[in-house]
């Protein structure tokens, strides 16, 4: 049996910085048994993954520190079912692209990929057993419940396809077929999680716990979406593109509502900075491999001369100058921004520098991998690329052999219809040659 202190410490690691926990007692009971909890985080390979993914991927480090066995699901079947966000012929390429991105991001964060189990959905979602369970589920789920469960995740259209209604049920079955104790995802998946808690027991399967991370708003406010280029920054965006997008981002002085830059600092930059500070102190829980083989700059986002306990620094730059501000938690930063002690320009500069630092090793890994570059072209072909028109074959006339071809019948008919020449009579015959 694990000690009470161990249980509390691990549970705090598992649940810190998440927005909501459903079924926390189930996780505590597993920890009390002394066995490692099993979890999965999944993503459907549709549009290009963006930096909002840093939120759940950074959280995976806490799971490993607490001894959780983590599976990463590349939900290729889901990608196709979600109202054709990814055409079937592109799904396989995008699945490979996503795996390249995820493995590289984990490595850049110092998270050992050797401790993660990558699973492709189609490896088990096409089996007889899984499909029979899907049919059993379909026989008990109402259209109303299926549509409600996927309202925040599945693309909503005026005339929805049946495929979108299957999506929540498959995600619920994934918990059983991946053999996990809890599922981790964004708070936008809450309705799917409660759907799973309701329907899995009706199939005779155990109820699982669910953890939800907050969603990062887009740079212009609202949701950060792969379908809106101005709302997001891709993992492979150039430094110039990052600078341009951050410059355009909504960041009104003193306004903390719908402020995508403040939200990103809270959900990504500060947690990563704290992760690195804890790693320096050797506070990595049971994950002794954390940080080994990490790529890129692993320094926290603080000045070298910052006071003890600082997790984020904002420098004053430009003509106004001034001393840097050091923060021990996000709330201090938010309070200063609300009080207009932090200028939007200084916040943008700090966020821009932080994002560039995070993306630099990912860009480099992509530039050094011809295989990844080829997969990228196949997964996301340039819609403006001009296709070479097919050359028309030149027609070459080949005359038919005698008596063949379309004119043969006409010739034959003409020959049959013409009158034969009259016979030569004796009177018309030429005179015989006389004897000498």
C-alpha positions in Angstrom: 0.0 0.0 0.0 1.3 3.5 -0.8 1.6 6.0 2.0 -1.0 8.8 2.4 1.7 11.4 1.6 2.6 9.7 -1.6 -1.0 9.5 -2.7 -1.6 13.2 -2.0 1.7 14.2 -3.7 1.0 12.2 -6.8 -2.7 13.3 -7.0 -1.7 16.9 -6.7 0.8 16.4 -9.6 -1.9 14.7 -11.7 -4.5 17.4 -11.1 -2.5 20.6 -10.9 -3.4 23.3 -13.5 -6.3 21.4 -14.9 -9.6 23.2 -15.1 -11.8 20.4 -14.0 -11.7 16.8 -12.6 -14.5 14.3 -12.9 -14.1 11.2 -10.8 -11.0 12.2 -8.8 -11.9 9.6 -6.2 -11.3 6.8 -8.8 -7.7 8.1 -9.3 -7.1 8.3 -5.6 -8.3 4.7 -5.1 -5.9 3.5 -7.8 -3.0 5.3 -6.2 -4.0 3.8 -2.8 -3.7 0.3 -4.4 -0.1 1.1 -5.1 -0.5 0.7 -8.9 0.3 3.3 -11.5 -2.8 4.9 -13.1 -3.2 4.5 -16.9 -4.3 7.5 -19.0 -4.6 8.5 -22.6 -4.7 11.8 -24.5 -5.9 11.7 -28.0 -5.9 14.0 -31.1 -7.5 13.7 -34.5 -5.0 14.5 -37.3 -7.0 17.1 -39.2 -5.6 20.6 -39.6 -2.0 21.6 -38.9 -1.4 21.4 -35.1 -0.8 24.8 -33.5 0.9 26.1 -30.3 -2.3 25.6 -28.3 -1.2 22.0 -28.1 1.6 23.0 -25.7 -1.1 23.1 -23.0 -1.9 19.4 -22.9 1.6 18.2 -24.0 3.2 20.1 -21.1 0.8 18.6 -18.7 1.9 15.1 -19.8 5.1 15.8 -17.8 3.2 16.0 -14.6 1.5 12.6 -15.3 4.9 11.0 -15.9 6.3 12.6 -12.7 3.4 11.0 -10.8 4.1 7.6 -12.4 1.1 7.5 -14.7 1.4 5.3 -17.8 0.4 7.5 -20.7 -0.8 6.6 -24.2 -1.0 9.0 -27.1 -3.8 8.2 -29.4 -3.6 9.4 -33.1 -7.3 9.1 -33.8 -7.2 8.7 -37.6 -10.7 7.2 -37.8 -12.1 10.1 -35.8 -10.4 12.5 -38.2 -12.3 11.1 -41.1 -15.6 10.9 -39.3 -15.6 14.5 -38.2 -17.6 15.8 -41.2 -14.7 15.2 -43.6 -12.3 17.6 -42.0 -9.6 15.4 -43.4 -10.3 13.5 -46.6 -9.7 9.8 -46.4 -6.7 9.9 -48.8 -4.9 12.5 -46.6 -5.6 10.9 -43.2 -2.7 8.5 -43.3 -0.2 11.2 -44.2 -1.5 13.6 -41.6 -1.3 10.9 -39.0 2.4 10.5 -39.7 2.8 14.3 -39.7 1.2 14.6 -36.3 3.5 11.9 -34.9 6.5 13.8 -36.1 5.2 17.0 -34.5 4.2 15.4 -31.2 7.5 13.5 -30.7 9.5 16.6 -31.5 7.5 18.8 -29.1 7.8 16.3 -26.3 11.5 16.1 -26.8 11.8 19.9 -26.9 10.0 20.0 -23.5 12.3 17.4 -22.0 9.5 14.8 -21.8 11.0 11.3 -22.6 9.1 9.8 -25.5 10.4 6.4 -24.5 7.8 6.5 -21.7 4.9 7.3 -24.0 3.0 4.7 -26.0 1.8 6.0 -29.4 -1.3 4.2 -30.7 -3.1 4.6 -34.0 -6.8 4.4 -33.8 -7.3 2.2 -36.8 -5.1 -0.4 -35.3 -8.0 -1.5 -33.1 -11.0 0.5 -34.1 -11.5 -1.7 -37.2 -11.5 -5.0 -35.3 -14.6 -7.2 -35.0 -14.9 -6.7 -31.2 -14.7 -2.9 -31.4 -17.3 -2.7 -34.1 -19.7 -5.0 -32.3 -19.4 -2.8 -29.2 -20.1 0.2 -31.5 -23.2 -1.4 -32.8 -24.3 -2.2 -29.2 -23.7 1.4 -28.3 -25.7 2.6 -31.3 -28.6 0.5 -30.2 -28.8 2.3 -26.9 -27.8 5.9 -27.6 -30.4 8.4 -28.8 -29.7 10.9 -31.6 -30.2 13.7 -29.1 -27.6 12.4 -26.7 -25.1 11.7 -29.5 -25.5 15.2 -31.1 -25.4 16.9 -27.7 -22.2 15.1 -26.7 -20.3 16.2 -29.8 -21.6 19.7 -29.9 -18.4 21.4 -28.8 -16.0 19.1 -30.7 -17.6 17.8 -33.9 -18.0 20.3 -36.7 -21.6 21.6 -36.6 -23.3 22.0 -39.9 -26.9 22.6 -41.0 -27.4 19.0 -42.2 -25.1 16.8 -40.1 -23.7 13.5 -41.4 -24.3 10.3 -39.4 -20.5 10.0 -39.1 -20.4 13.0 -36.7 -23.0 11.3 -34.5 -20.7 8.2 -34.2 -17.8 10.3 -33.0 -18.7 10.6 -29.2 -19.4 6.9 -29.0 -16.1 5.9 -30.5 -14.3 8.2 -28.1 -16.1 6.6 -25.2 -15.1 3.1 -26.4 -11.5 4.1 -26.7 -11.3 4.3 -22.9 -12.1 0.6 -22.7 -10.0 -0.6 -25.7 -7.0 1.4 -24.6 -7.3 -0.1 -21.1 -7.0 3.2 -19.3 -8.2 4.6 -15.9 -8.8 8.2 -17.0 -8.9 10.2 -20.2 -7.3 13.7 -20.5 -8.5 16.3 -22.9 -9.7 19.9 -23.3 -12.6 21.3 -21.4 -14.4 21.5 -24.7 -14.8 17.7 -24.5 -16.7 17.7 -21.3 -19.9 16.6 -22.9 -18.2 13.6 -24.5 -16.7 12.7 -21.1 -20.0 12.7 -19.3 -21.5 10.8 -22.3 -18.8 8.1 -21.7 -19.5 8.0 -17.9 -23.1 7.4 -18.7 -22.9 4.8 -21.5 -19.9 2.7 -20.8 -21.4 1.1 -17.7 -24.5 0.2 -19.8 -22.2 -2.0 -21.9 -20.8 -3.6 -18.8 -17.6 -1.6 -18.7 -16.1 0.4 -15.9 -16.6 4.2 -15.5 -13.5 6.2 -16.0 -12.2 9.5 -14.6 -11.7 12.5 -16.7 -9.3 15.5 -16.5 -9.7 18.7 -18.5 -7.2 21.4 -19.4 -8.3 24.9 -20.1 -8.6 26.0 -23.7 -6.3 28.8 -24.9 -8.2 31.6 -26.7 -7.0 32.7 -30.1 -4.7 35.6 -30.7 -7.6 37.7 -31.9 -9.9 36.5 -29.1 -12.3 33.5 -29.3 -11.1 29.9 -29.8 -7.7 29.1 -31.3 -8.6 27.1 -34.3 -6.7 25.3 -37.1 -9.2 26.6 -39.6 -8.4 30.3 -38.7 -4.8 31.2 -39.7 -4.9 34.6 -37.9 -6.1 33.0 -34.6 -3.2 30.6 -34.2 0.5 30.1 -34.6 1.7 26.8 -36.1 4.6 24.8 -34.8 6.5 25.4 -38.0 5.7 29.1 -38.4 8.7 31.2 -39.2 10.0 33.9 -36.8 8.7 36.5 -39.2 5.2 35.0 -39.2 5.2 34.7 -35.4 6.1 38.3 -35.1 3.5 39.4 -37.6 0.7 37.5 -35.9 1.6 38.7 -32.4 1.8 42.2 -33.6 -1.8 41.9 -34.9 -3.0 40.1 -31.7 -5.7 41.8 -29.7 -4.0 43.2 -26.5 -5.7 46.4 -25.3 -4.0 48.1 -22.4 -5.6 47.2 -19.1 -8.0 44.7 -20.7 -7.6 41.2 -19.4 -10.8 39.8 -21.0 -10.3 37.7 -24.2 -6.6 38.6 -24.1 -5.0 35.7 -26.0 -1.5 36.7 -25.1 -2.2 36.8 -21.3 -4.0 33.5 -21.6 -1.1 31.9 -23.5 1.4 33.2 -20.9 -0.8 31.6 -18.1 -1.4 28.3 -19.9 1.9 27.7 -21.6 4.8 30.0 -20.9 4.5 30.0 -17.1 3.9 26.2 -16.7 6.9 25.5 -19.0 9.1 27.9 -17.1 8.0 26.3 -13.8 8.7 22.9 -15.2 12.2 23.8 -16.1 12.9 25.5 -12.7 11.7 22.3 -10.9 13.8 20.2 -13.1 16.9 22.2 -12.2 16.1 21.5 -8.5 15.7 17.8 -9.3 11.9 17.9 -8.6 10.8 15.5 -11.3 9.0 12.9 -9.2 9.4 9.3 -10.3 10.5 10.4 -13.8 14.2 10.2 -13.6 14.6 10.5 -17.4 13.0 13.9 -17.7 15.2 16.4 -19.5 17.5 13.7 -20.9 18.0 14.3 -24.6 16.0 17.5 -24.6 16.6 19.8 -27.6 16.6 23.5 -27.7 17.0 26.1 -25.0 15.9 24.7 -21.6 16.2 27.9 -19.6 13.1 29.2 -17.8 11.6 32.5 -18.9 13.2 34.5 -16.2 16.3 36.8 -16.0 19.4 35.4 -14.5 19.4 38.0 -11.8 15.7 37.6 -11.0 14.7 37.1 -7.3 14.3 33.6 -5.9 10.8 32.2 -6.7 10.4 34.1 -10.0 8.8 32.1 -12.8 8.3 34.8 -15.4 10.1 38.1 -16.3 8.9 40.9 -18.5 11.6 43.3 -19.7 11.0 47.0 -20.6 12.3 47.7 -24.1 12.2 50.5 -26.6 12.4 54.2 -25.9 10.6 54.1 -22.6 13.0 51.5 -21.0 12.6 50.8 -17.3 13.4 48.0 -14.9 12.2 44.4 -15.7 9.2 43.0 -13.8 9.5 39.6 -12.1 6.5 37.5 -11.2 6.1 34.6 -8.8 2.8 33.6 -10.3 0.4 34.5 -13.0 -2.0 36.5 -10.8 0.7 39.1 -10.1 1.2 39.6 -13.9 -2.6 39.9 -14.5 -3.0 42.4 -11.7 -0.1 44.5 -13.1 -1.6 44.4 -16.6 -5.0 45.4 -15.3 -3.5 48.3 -13.4 -1.7 49.3 -16.7 1.7 48.7 -15.1 2.6 46.4 -18.0 2.3 47.9 -21.5 0.9 45.7 -24.2 4.0 46.2 -26.3 6.2 44.8 -23.5 3.9 41.8 -23.0 4.0 41.2 -26.8 7.7 41.3 -26.8 8.0 38.8 -23.9 5.5 36.4 -25.5 7.1 36.7 -28.9 10.5 35.8 -27.4 9.1 32.9 -25.5 7.3 31.4 -28.5 10.3 31.8 -30.7 12.4 30.0 -28.1 9.9 27.1 -28.0 9.6 26.8 -31.7 13.3 27.1 -32.7 14.2 23.4 -31.9 11.0 22.2 -33.7 11.8 24.2 -36.8 15.4 22.9 -36.8 14.2 19.3 -36.4 11.9 19.8 -39.4 14.7 21.4 -41.5 17.0 18.4 -40.7 14.5 15.7 -41.6 13.8 15.1 -45.3 11.3 12.4 -44.4 9.3 14.9 -42.3 9.4 17.5 -45.1 8.1 15.0 -47.6 5.3 13.9 -45.3 4.4 17.6 -44.8 3.9 18.1 -48.5 1.7 15.0 -48.8 -0.3 15.8 -45.7 -1.0 19.4 -46.6 -0.5 19.9 -50.3 -0.4 23.5 -51.5 -3.9 24.4 -52.7 -2.4 27.1 -55.0 0.1 24.8 -56.7 -0.4 24.7 -60.4 -0.9 21.2 -61.8 0.6 20.4 -65.1 -2.1 19.9 -67.7 -2.2 16.5 -69.3 -0.8 16.5 -72.8 -3.3 15.4 -75.4 -2.2 12.5 -77.5 -1.6 13.4 -81.1 -3.8 11.4 -83.4 -1.8 9.6 -86.1 -3.7 8.3 -89.1 -3.0 4.7 -89.9 -4.7 3.6 -93.2 -6.6 0.3 -92.9 -5.4 -2.7 -94.9 -7.1 -3.5 -98.2 -10.7 -4.6 -97.8 -10.9 -3.3 -94.2 -12.0 -0.2 -92.5 -15.2 1.9 -92.7 -14.8 2.5 -96.5 -14.6 -1.3 -97.2 -18.4 -1.8 -97.1 -19.1 1.2 -99.3 -16.6 -0.1 -102.0 -18.2 -3.5 -101.9 -21.7 -2.1 -102.2 -20.7 0.0 -105.1 -19.1 -2.9 -106.9 -22.3 -5.0 -106.4 -24.6 -2.3 -107.7 -22.7 -1.6 -110.9 -23.8 -3.4 -114.2 -21.4 -5.8 -115.7 -20.0 -4.8 -119.2 -21.9 -6.2 -122.2 -20.5 -9.4 -123.9 -18.4 -9.1 -127.0 -20.3 -10.4 -130.1 -18.8 -12.0 -133.1 -19.6 -8.9 -135.2 -17.7 -6.8 -132.9 -14.7 -9.0 -132.7 -11.7 -7.8 -134.6 -10.8 -9.4 -138.0 -8.6 -12.5 -137.8 -5.2 -12.2 -139.1 -5.0 -13.6 -142.7 -2.8 -16.3 -143.8 0.3 -15.3 -145.8 
